[in-house]
């Protein structure tokens, strides 16, 4: 199983990153368009399960296999650093856009 993961690590990373962005948009949709706390929490859980945790585990598996920081591990480290720094600002801008796009003049309840 580990060999299959290592062989397809870039594809898996791409799919996980795609799913994480889909869950990000779903979170914004649930927050502003359908205004559902329940679905927002579900989206947040799905984001964690499709983005954060598996990408981190993928980086760890890769590091354990090769015992060094290669390009793949570096990319995952950079994704984590991005999400903890500049990515927060980008997410705030995306959140503002979604608020205007989905909410319009409606009152937003959190």
N, CA and C atoms as an extended XYZ file, in Angstrom:
330
Properties=species:S:1:pos:R:3:atomname:S:1:resname:S:1:resid:I:1 pbc="F F F"
N         0.825       -1.198        0.000 N   UNK     1
C         0.000        0.000        0.000 CA  UNK     1
C         0.865        1.257        0.000 C   UNK     1
N         1.927        1.231        0.847 N   UNK     2
C         2.815        2.382        0.914 CA  UNK     2
C         3.471        2.643       -0.445 C   UNK     2
N         3.836        1.593       -1.156 N   UNK     3
C         4.462        1.746       -2.465 CA  UNK     3
C         3.498        2.405       -3.450 C   UNK     3
N         2.246        2.012       -3.397 N   UNK     4
C         1.225        2.606       -4.269 CA  UNK     4
C         1.059        4.096       -3.966 C   UNK     4
N         1.054        4.428       -2.689 N   UNK     5
C         0.930        5.835       -2.293 CA  UNK     5
C         2.137        6.630       -2.778 C   UNK     5
N         3.334        6.093       -2.558 N   UNK     6
C         4.561        6.786       -2.964 CA  UNK     6
C         4.613        6.948       -4.481 C   UNK     6
N         4.223        5.923       -5.225 N   UNK     7
C         4.236        5.995       -6.690 CA  UNK     7
C         3.294        7.064       -7.222 C   UNK     7
N         2.193        7.266       -6.541 N   UNK     8
C         1.163        8.202       -7.015 CA  UNK     8
C         1.037        9.438       -6.133 C   UNK     8
N         2.086        9.788       -5.420 N   UNK     9
C         2.014       10.855       -4.432 CA  UNK     9
C         1.649       12.215       -5.032 C   UNK     9
N         2.159       12.541       -6.205 N   UNK    10
C         1.833       13.835       -6.809 CA  UNK    10
C         0.363       13.891       -7.223 C   UNK    10
N        -0.130       12.822       -7.789 N   UNK    11
C        -1.548       12.767       -8.166 CA  UNK    11
C        -2.433       12.844       -6.928 C   UNK    11
N        -2.060       12.114       -5.903 N   UNK    12
C        -2.828       12.128       -4.658 CA  UNK    12
C        -2.824       13.535       -4.053 C   UNK    12
N        -1.655       14.180       -4.043 N   UNK    13
C        -1.563       15.540       -3.519 CA  UNK    13
C        -2.439       16.497       -4.319 C   UNK    13
N        -2.402       16.383       -5.623 N   UNK    14
C        -3.226       17.235       -6.474 CA  UNK    14
C        -4.712       17.033       -6.174 C   UNK    14
N        -5.126       15.794       -6.073 N   UNK    15
C        -6.540       15.486       -5.788 CA  UNK    15
C        -6.928       16.019       -4.411 C   UNK    15
N        -6.070       15.820       -3.419 N   UNK    16
C        -6.360       16.318       -2.073 CA  UNK    16
C        -6.453       17.838       -2.047 C   UNK    16
N        -5.562       18.497       -2.752 N   UNK    17
C        -5.590       19.967       -2.799 CA  UNK    17
C        -6.855       20.455       -3.498 C   UNK    17
N        -7.236       19.787       -4.573 N   UNK    18
C        -8.473       20.125       -5.279 CA  UNK    18
C        -9.677       19.964       -4.342 C   UNK    18
N        -9.738       18.844       -3.640 N   UNK    19
C       -10.839       18.602       -2.703 CA  UNK    19
C       -10.860       19.628       -1.572 C   UNK    19
N        -9.688       20.006       -1.098 N   UNK    20
C        -9.619       21.007       -0.028 CA  UNK    20
C       -10.189       22.345       -0.505 C   UNK    20
N        -9.878       22.730       -1.741 N   UNK    21
C       -10.434       23.985       -2.275 CA  UNK    21
C       -11.938       23.873       -2.503 C   UNK    21
N       -12.374       22.710       -2.940 N   UNK    22
C       -13.818       22.499       -3.092 CA  UNK    22
C       -14.525       22.641       -1.747 C   UNK    22
N       -13.935       22.091       -0.705 N   UNK    23
C       -14.521       22.193        0.632 CA  UNK    23
C       -14.468       23.625        1.148 C   UNK    23
N       -13.430       24.366        0.771 N   UNK    24
C       -13.361       25.783        1.151 CA  UNK    24
C       -14.529       26.545        0.552 C   UNK    24
N       -14.780       26.348       -0.740 N   UNK    25
C       -15.908       27.022       -1.380 CA  UNK    25
C       -17.238       26.538       -0.803 C   UNK    25
N       -17.309       25.254       -0.469 N   UNK    26
C       -18.527       24.727        0.141 CA  UNK    26
C       -18.763       25.365        1.513 C   UNK    26
N       -17.677       25.562        2.285 N   UNK    27
C       -17.811       26.228        3.579 CA  UNK    27
C       -18.364       27.639        3.409 C   UNK    27
N       -17.826       28.363        2.446 N   UNK    28
C       -18.296       29.728        2.212 CA  UNK    28
C       -19.748       29.734        1.741 C   UNK    28
N       -20.100       28.790        0.903 N   UNK    29
C       -21.475       28.668        0.417 CA  UNK    29
C       -22.433       28.393        1.575 C   UNK    29
N       -22.046       27.452        2.449 N   UNK    30
C       -22.928       27.116        3.572 CA  UNK    30
C       -23.025       28.260        4.567 C   UNK    30
N       -21.957       29.002        4.698 N   UNK    31
C       -21.939       30.109        5.662 CA  UNK    31
C       -22.789       31.274        5.192 C   UNK    31
N       -22.676       31.623        3.908 N   UNK    32
C       -23.320       32.843        3.432 CA  UNK    32
C       -24.574       32.613        2.597 C   UNK    32
N       -24.610       31.590        1.795 N   UNK    33
C       -25.764       31.381        0.923 CA  UNK    33
C       -26.894       30.659        1.653 C   UNK    33
N       -26.585       29.501        2.208 N   UNK    34
C       -27.665       28.771        2.878 CA  UNK    34
C       -27.709       29.061        4.378 C   UNK    34
N       -26.699       29.772        4.881 N   UNK    35
C       -26.643       30.225        6.267 CA  UNK    35
C       -26.937       29.099        7.262 C   UNK    35
N       -26.232       28.010        7.098 N   UNK    36
C       -26.435       26.848        7.950 CA  UNK    36
C       -25.183       26.572        8.772 C   UNK    36
N       -25.307       26.691       10.069 N   UNK    37
C       -24.196       26.366       10.966 CA  UNK    37
C       -23.862       24.882       10.885 C   UNK    37
N       -24.897       24.048       10.792 N   UNK    38
C       -24.686       22.602       10.704 CA  UNK    38
C       -23.849       22.249        9.476 C   UNK    38
N       -24.251       22.713        8.304 N   UNK    39
C       -23.528       22.377        7.079 CA  UNK    39
C       -22.144       23.025        7.035 C   UNK    39
N       -22.013       24.182        7.677 N   UNK    40
C       -20.697       24.816        7.769 CA  UNK    40
C       -19.742       23.923        8.562 C   UNK    40
N       -20.232       23.374        9.682 N   UNK    41
C       -19.404       22.479       10.491 CA  UNK    41
C       -19.052       21.204        9.722 C   UNK    41
N       -20.017       20.682        8.971 N   UNK    42
C       -19.747       19.499        8.137 CA  UNK    42
C       -18.674       19.832        7.099 C   UNK    42
N       -18.791       20.987        6.465 N   UNK    43
C       -17.803       21.412        5.465 CA  UNK    43
C       -16.426       21.580        6.093 C   UNK    43
N       -16.386       22.114        7.297 N   UNK    44
C       -15.114       22.283        7.994 CA  UNK    44
C       -14.473       20.930        8.302 C   UNK    44
N       -15.282       19.982        8.730 N   UNK    45
C       -14.775       18.627        8.986 CA  UNK    45
C       -14.265       17.998        7.689 C   UNK    45
N       -15.032       18.144        6.604 N   UNK    46
C       -14.614       17.597        5.309 CA  UNK    46
C       -13.326       18.250        4.815 C   UNK    46
N       -13.200       19.557        5.048 N   UNK    47
C       -11.972       20.261        4.671 CA  UNK    47
C       -10.777       19.669        5.417 C   UNK    47
N       -10.951       19.450        6.708 N   UNK    48
C        -9.873       18.882        7.512 CA  UNK    48
C        -9.524       17.476        7.048 C   UNK    48
N       -10.553       16.695        6.717 N   UNK    49
C       -10.333       15.305        6.293 CA  UNK    49
C        -9.803       15.175        4.867 C   UNK    49
N       -10.010       16.181        4.038 N   UNK    50
C        -9.533       16.106        2.657 CA  UNK    50
C        -8.288       16.938        2.405 C   UNK    50
N        -8.031       17.904        3.263 N   UNK    51
C        -6.907       18.793        3.016 CA  UNK    51
C        -5.797       18.651        4.020 C   UNK    51
N        -6.042       19.086        5.196 N   UNK    52
C        -4.990       19.213        6.204 CA  UNK    52
C        -4.391       17.871        6.598 C   UNK    52
N        -5.197       16.998        7.117 N   UNK    53
C        -4.693       15.734        7.669 CA  UNK    53
C        -4.039       14.838        6.614 C   UNK    53
N        -4.706       14.534        5.494 N   UNK    54
C        -4.061       13.623        4.542 CA  UNK    54
C        -2.813       14.206        3.888 C   UNK    54
N        -2.793       15.520        3.659 N   UNK    55
C        -1.594       16.100        3.067 CA  UNK    55
C        -0.419       15.996        4.034 C   UNK    55
N        -0.678       16.266        5.290 N   UNK    56
C         0.369       16.140        6.300 CA  UNK    56
C         0.853       14.699        6.399 C   UNK    56
N        -0.076       13.754        6.423 N   UNK    57
C         0.296       12.335        6.486 CA  UNK    57
C         1.072       11.903        5.243 C   UNK    57
N         0.674       12.414        4.096 N   UNK    58
C         1.380       12.101        2.852 CA  UNK    58
C         2.832       12.579        2.917 C   UNK    58
N         3.024       13.772        3.446 N   UNK    59
C         4.390       14.285        3.622 CA  UNK    59
C         5.193       13.450        4.596 C   UNK    59
N         4.564       13.022        5.676 N   UNK    60
C         5.248       12.194        6.674 CA  UNK    60
C         5.633       10.842        6.081 C   UNK    60
N         4.699       10.210        5.357 N   UNK    61
C         4.979        8.913        4.715 CA  UNK    61
C         6.143        9.053        3.736 C   UNK    61
N         6.130       10.117        2.954 N   UNK    62
C         7.196       10.347        1.984 CA  UNK    62
C         8.539       10.548        2.700 C   UNK    62
N         8.528       11.333        3.776 N   UNK    63
C         9.765       11.580        4.519 CA  UNK    63
C        10.296       10.302        5.147 C   UNK    63
N         9.415        9.489        5.716 N   UNK    64
C         9.832        8.223        6.325 CA  UNK    64
C        10.430        7.291        5.275 C   UNK    64
N         9.814        7.262        4.104 N   UNK    65
C        10.279        6.372        3.027 CA  UNK    65
C        11.680        6.762        2.543 C   UNK    65
N        11.902        8.062        2.331 N   UNK    66
C        13.162        8.497        1.723 CA  UNK    66
C        14.173        9.054        2.725 C   UNK    66
N        13.749        9.262        3.969 N   UNK    67
C        14.634        9.729        5.040 CA  UNK    67
C        15.342       11.048        4.707 C   UNK    67
N        14.682       11.878        3.906 N   UNK    68
C        15.221       13.205        3.591 CA  UNK    68
C        14.072       14.096        3.121 C   UNK    68
N        14.356       15.384        3.132 N   UNK    69
C        13.364       16.342        2.624 CA  UNK    69
C        13.632       16.508        1.136 C   UNK    69
N        12.805       15.867        0.331 N   UNK    70
C        12.919       15.990       -1.121 CA  UNK    70
C        11.936       17.051       -1.608 C   UNK    70
N        11.825       17.192       -2.909 N   UNK    71
C        10.944       18.209       -3.488 CA  UNK    71
C         9.503       18.032       -3.033 C   UNK    71
N         9.028       16.805       -2.990 N   UNK    72
C         7.648       16.546       -2.603 CA  UNK    72
C         7.389       16.987       -1.160 C   UNK    72
N         8.274       16.589       -0.260 N   UNK    73
C         8.122       16.973        1.140 CA  UNK    73
C         8.214       18.492        1.291 C   UNK    73
N         9.105       19.101        0.538 N   UNK    74
C         9.250       20.552        0.564 CA  UNK    74
C         7.967       21.243        0.101 C   UNK    74
N         7.345       20.721       -0.952 N   UNK    75
C         6.088       21.290       -1.447 CA  UNK    75
C         5.019       21.222       -0.359 C   UNK    75
N         4.930       20.118        0.337 N   UNK    76
C         3.937       19.987        1.410 CA  UNK    76
C         4.255       20.950        2.548 C   UNK    76
N         5.514       21.068        2.906 N   UNK    77
C         5.911       22.024        3.948 CA  UNK    77
C         5.532       23.441        3.533 C   UNK    77
N         5.797       23.776        2.273 N   UNK    78
C         5.450       25.114        1.773 CA  UNK    78
C         3.937       25.341        1.759 C   UNK    78
N         3.163       24.316        1.420 N   UNK    79
C         1.707       24.441        1.468 CA  UNK    79
C         1.227       24.714        2.894 C   UNK    79
N         1.828       24.044        3.844 N   UNK    80
C         1.453       24.248        5.249 CA  UNK    80
C         1.854       25.657        5.703 C   UNK    80
N         3.060       26.072        5.356 N   UNK    81
C         3.503       27.427        5.716 CA  UNK    81
C         2.601       28.468        5.058 C   UNK    81
N         2.284       28.270        3.791 N   UNK    82
C         1.391       29.197        3.083 CA  UNK    82
C         0.049       29.299        3.796 C   UNK    82
N        -0.536       28.153        4.141 N   UNK    83
C        -1.862       28.171        4.750 CA  UNK    83
C        -1.853       28.833        6.122 C   UNK    83
N        -0.730       28.791        6.800 N   UNK    84
C        -0.629       29.406        8.132 CA  UNK    84
C        -0.234       30.879        8.083 C   UNK    84
N         0.192       31.374        6.933 N   UNK    85
C         0.658       32.761        6.830 CA  UNK    85
C        -0.145       33.528        5.782 C   UNK    85
N         0.380       33.632        4.603 N   UNK    86
C        -0.239       34.415        3.524 CA  UNK    86
C        -1.612       33.870        3.163 C   UNK    86
N        -1.775       32.568        3.262 N   UNK    87
C        -3.046       31.941        2.919 CA  UNK    87
C        -4.202       32.458        3.753 C   UNK    87
N        -3.928       32.831        5.002 N   UNK    88
C        -4.984       33.385        5.859 CA  UNK    88
C        -5.513       34.691        5.281 C   UNK    88
N        -4.619       35.529        4.774 N   UNK    89
C        -5.041       36.797        4.160 CA  UNK    89
C        -5.835       36.536        2.887 C   UNK    89
N        -5.380       35.573        2.107 N   UNK    90
C        -6.104       35.234        0.878 CA  UNK    90
C        -7.488       34.682        1.200 C   UNK    90
N        -7.571       33.879        2.249 N   UNK    91
C        -8.853       33.328        2.657 CA  UNK    91
C        -9.798       34.426        3.154 C   UNK    91
N        -9.257       35.435        3.831 N   UNK    92
C       -10.079       36.562        4.267 CA  UNK    92
C       -10.651       37.311        3.068 C   UNK    92
N        -9.838       37.499        2.041 N   UNK    93
C       -10.325       38.158        0.822 CA  UNK    93
C       -11.398       37.309        0.145 C   UNK    93
N       -11.172       36.013        0.095 N   UNK    94
C       -12.153       35.102       -0.488 CA  UNK    94
C       -13.437       35.102        0.331 C   UNK    94
N       -13.305       35.178        1.648 N   UNK    95
C       -14.456       35.240        2.532 CA  UNK    95
C       -15.262       36.521        2.281 C   UNK    95
N       -14.578       37.637        2.126 N   UNK    96
C       -15.269       38.904        1.828 CA  UNK    96
C       -15.992       38.827        0.498 C   UNK    96
N       -15.339       38.243       -0.491 N   UNK    97
C       -15.968       38.096       -1.795 CA  UNK    97
C       -17.228       37.234       -1.691 C   UNK    97
N       -17.116       36.109       -0.977 N   UNK    98
C       -18.258       35.198       -0.836 CA  UNK    98
C       -19.399       35.877       -0.080 C   UNK    98
N       -19.052       36.647        0.910 N   UNK    99
C       -20.073       37.360        1.690 CA  UNK    99
C       -20.870       38.292        0.777 C   UNK    99
N       -20.175       39.029       -0.070 N   UNK   100
C       -20.853       39.933       -1.010 CA  UNK   100
C       -21.613       39.157       -2.081 C   UNK   100
N       -21.014       38.124       -2.586 N   UNK   101
C       -21.604       37.343       -3.676 CA  UNK   101
C       -22.857       36.602       -3.232 C   UNK   101
N       -22.766       35.903       -2.113 N   UNK   102
C       -23.859       35.038       -1.686 CA  UNK   102
C       -24.879       35.737       -0.802 C   UNK   102
N       -24.423       36.628        0.069 N   UNK   103
C       -25.323       37.205        1.049 CA  UNK   103
C       -26.123       38.382        0.488 C   UNK   103
N       -25.494       39.163       -0.357 N   UNK   104
C       -26.187       40.346       -0.874 CA  UNK   104
C       -26.584       41.259        0.260 C   UNK   104
N       -27.870       41.570        0.336 N   UNK   105
C       -28.370       42.449        1.392 CA  UNK   105
C       -29.000       41.679        2.548 C   UNK   105
N       -28.916       40.375        2.513 N   UNK   106
C       -29.516       39.562        3.570 CA  UNK   106
C       -28.719       39.708        4.862 C   UNK   106
N       -29.404       39.576        5.981 N   UNK   107
C       -28.748       39.574        7.273 CA  UNK   107
C       -28.056       38.233        7.465 C   UNK   107
N       -26.807       38.284        7.911 N   UNK   108
C       -26.032       37.059        8.074 CA  UNK   108
C       -25.992       36.692        9.535 C   UNK   108
N       -26.368       35.441        9.829 N   UNK   109
C       -26.303       34.954       11.203 CA  UNK   109
C       -25.215       33.895       11.309 C   UNK   109
N       -24.390       34.012       12.317 N   UNK   110
C       -23.310       33.033       12.515 CA  UNK   110
C       -23.704       32.175       13.619 C   UNK   110
